Amino acid sequence: MSLYIGVDAGGTKVLAGEVTPEGHVVRAAHRRTPERDLPVADLEDAITEAMLEVAGGRPISGVGLALAGLVDAVGESVRFATHLPWREAPVRSSLAERWGCVVALDNDANCAALAERAFGAARGVGDVVMVTVGTGIGGALLSAGRLVRGRNGMAGEFGHMQVESEGLLCGCGLRGCWEQYASGDALVRAAGSTFVDGPAVTAAALDGDALAMAAFETVGDRLGVGLASLVAALDPELVVVGGGVSEAGDLLLDPARSAMARSLHGATHRFLPPVVAARCGPEAGVVGAALLARTQATA
Ligand SMILES: [Zn+2]
């Protein structure tokens, strides 16, 4: 049987998994992402180790890489990544040579959107806005069921839409990006110093902690205001919200839905797209990346 592996390389963790044609992850391995000031070789070694652990000595048909960064339009190079050391690096061909198999490369939110379209919340839907709310905000756009990549391959970087011209400094170097107000980092900031990270805020909010619930109200509201802009611009059929913070479900999505309806131009005269939680879970990037590799290998 053909072996396709998806790898999601994010700012904190490298997750690799064997993915079946039905989109199930049947075997997984992970490594901590090396600090970003370490050489690229350290990161590529961590990815290789996780991938080989999953393969377990079996021949590999293809590997898909989902990366938290800007990938060019042809899936060859990583142009820039806020949390990873690659800069203008031909990652696809160098890893294909090292591993001796088909390698596909794409942005992590693009991969998550492919997974949701094939197996999850966007199944059968043509025009979809996907927003992944994790440490930051990623995004992807599907039109007639296909990814819209744009001239540079950089379409869908919704997290870096500037929503405050003199706002908070973002990891990308600009100020006032949407992800500074509606991401996991923003959630932790809104909740105050009692909580160490996003999952801690989520757990407390689910337990009824007033401070944590108020943080979700604040961040969900900012998320919804941004979604209203995206819907005004793109008029999609469906909005899918994924990423770690979306695991809080309606705690995040209810205030987002209200704010979107309140902030959207002509809201009472139009079809309002449902805002739904992603269904492929934290492995969506892995599933979408493997699907990309399978598609390229069998094209
Ligand atoms: Zn930014």
Residues whose N, C-alpha, C, O or C-beta is under 5 A from the ligand:
A	BS01	ZN	G159 H160 C170 C172 L174 C177
